[in-house]
Amino acid sequence: MKKFLAAIVALVVLTASVTAVLASSYVGNSTSRKFHYADCASARKMNQKNRVYFNSRDEAVKAGYVACKKCKP
C-alpha cells in the first residue's frame, strides 16, 4: 500500500511539472539570463536545473532576461 501511495504522489508531481512546461511559451536560463522560445535548439540543450519558465515575453523581460539572438523571441 505504501508503494502504491508513493507512486500516486510521484505521478501527481510529474503531471504538475509537465503541465507547467506545456503552458509556458518561453524558457529562460537562470545562468545566462537569456530566454528562448520553448522549441529553440538552445533551450532544448539547456540543463534542466537552469530552466525558468515564462508565460509571456513581457514576463521574461520584466524578470531581467534578454532575448536569444538565435530564435529571437
C-alpha positions as YAML, in Angstrom:
chain: A
units: angstrom
residues:
- id: 1
  name: MET
  ca: [0.00, 0.00, 0.00]
- id: 2
  name: LYS
  ca: [2.87, 2.41, 0.78]
- id: 3
  name: LYS
  ca: [4.43, 1.77, -2.63]
- id: 4
  name: PHE
  ca: [1.10, 2.46, -4.30]
- id: 5
  name: LEU
  ca: [0.69, 5.79, -2.46]
- id: 6
  name: ALA
  ca: [4.27, 6.76, -3.27]
- id: 7
  name: ALA
  ca: [3.61, 6.01, -6.95]
- id: 8
  name: ILE
  ca: [0.45, 8.15, -6.91]
- id: 9
  name: VAL
  ca: [2.30, 11.07, -5.29]
- id: 10
  name: ALA
  ca: [5.11, 10.78, -7.86]
- id: 11
  name: LEU
  ca: [2.57, 10.77, -10.69]
- id: 12
  name: VAL
  ca: [0.86, 13.90, -9.35]
- id: 13
  name: VAL
  ca: [4.19, 15.73, -9.06]
- id: 14
  name: LEU
  ca: [5.21, 14.67, -12.57]
- id: 15
  name: THR
  ca: [1.86, 15.75, -14.01]
- id: 16
  name: ALA
  ca: [2.15, 19.18, -12.37]
- id: 17
  name: SER
  ca: [5.67, 19.62, -13.79]
- id: 18
  name: VAL
  ca: [4.63, 18.63, -17.31]
- id: 19
  name: THR
  ca: [1.60, 20.94, -17.17]
- id: 20
  name: ALA
  ca: [3.80, 23.89, -16.16]
- id: 21
  name: VAL
  ca: [6.19, 23.21, -19.04]
- id: 22
  name: LEU
  ca: [3.44, 22.84, -21.63]
- id: 23
  name: ALA
  ca: [1.73, 26.03, -20.50]
- id: 24
  name: SER
  ca: [4.93, 28.03, -20.89]
- id: 25
  name: SER
  ca: [5.87, 29.54, -24.22]
- id: 26
  name: TYR
  ca: [9.29, 30.76, -23.15]
- id: 27
  name: VAL
  ca: [12.22, 29.18, -21.33]
- id: 28
  name: GLY
  ca: [14.88, 31.23, -19.58]
- id: 29
  name: ASN
  ca: [18.33, 30.17, -18.50]
- id: 30
  name: SER
  ca: [18.99, 31.26, -14.91]
- id: 31
  name: THR
  ca: [22.75, 31.23, -15.54]
- id: 32
  name: SER
  ca: [22.94, 33.24, -18.78]
- id: 33
  name: ARG
  ca: [19.78, 35.27, -18.08]
- id: 34
  name: LYS
  ca: [18.66, 34.72, -21.71]
- id: 35
  name: PHE
  ca: [15.21, 33.48, -22.72]
- id: 36
  name: HIS
  ca: [14.17, 31.41, -25.70]
- id: 37
  name: TYR
  ca: [11.15, 30.00, -27.45]
- id: 38
  name: ALA
  ca: [10.46, 26.63, -25.88]
- id: 39
  name: ASP
  ca: [11.38, 24.86, -29.15]
- id: 40
  name: CYS
  ca: [14.69, 26.74, -29.67]
- id: 41
  name: ALA
  ca: [17.74, 24.46, -30.07]
- id: 42
  name: SER
  ca: [19.49, 26.35, -27.27]
- id: 43
  name: ALA
  ca: [16.53, 25.81, -24.94]
- id: 44
  name: ARG
  ca: [16.49, 22.09, -25.69]
- id: 45
  name: LYS
  ca: [20.20, 21.83, -24.79]
- id: 46
  name: MET
  ca: [19.78, 23.78, -21.56]
- id: 47
  name: ASN
  ca: [20.47, 21.99, -18.29]
- id: 48
  name: GLN
  ca: [17.20, 21.20, -16.54]
- id: 49
  name: LYS
  ca: [18.32, 22.82, -13.27]
- id: 50
  name: ASN
  ca: [18.89, 26.16, -15.05]
- id: 51
  name: ARG
  ca: [15.43, 26.34, -16.67]
- id: 52
  name: VAL
  ca: [12.97, 29.07, -15.73]
- id: 53
  name: TYR
  ca: [9.56, 29.10, -17.44]
- id: 54
  name: PHE
  ca: [7.68, 32.20, -18.55]
- id: 55
  name: ASN
  ca: [4.16, 32.56, -19.95]
- id: 56
  name: SER
  ca: [4.94, 35.70, -21.96]
- id: 57
  name: ARG
  ca: [7.81, 37.66, -23.45]
- id: 58
  name: ASP
  ca: [6.98, 40.61, -21.19]
- id: 59
  name: GLU
  ca: [7.21, 38.39, -18.12]
- id: 60
  name: ALA
  ca: [10.73, 37.30, -19.11]
- id: 61
  name: VAL
  ca: [11.87, 40.86, -19.87]
- id: 62
  name: LYS
  ca: [10.45, 42.17, -16.58]
- id: 63
  name: ALA
  ca: [12.38, 39.43, -14.77]
- id: 64
  name: GLY
  ca: [15.60, 40.79, -16.29]
- id: 65
  name: TYR
  ca: [16.11, 38.23, -19.07]
- id: 66
  name: VAL
  ca: [17.27, 39.17, -22.58]
- id: 67
  name: ALA
  ca: [16.08, 37.57, -25.81]
- id: 68
  name: CYS
  ca: [18.07, 34.83, -27.52]
- id: 69
  name: LYS
  ca: [19.77, 36.07, -30.69]
- id: 70
  name: LYS
  ca: [19.13, 32.75, -32.49]
- id: 71
  name: CYS
  ca: [15.36, 32.26, -32.10]
- id: 72
  name: LYS
  ca: [14.57, 35.98, -31.47]
- id: 73
  name: PRO
  ca: [11.54, 35.52, -29.19]
...
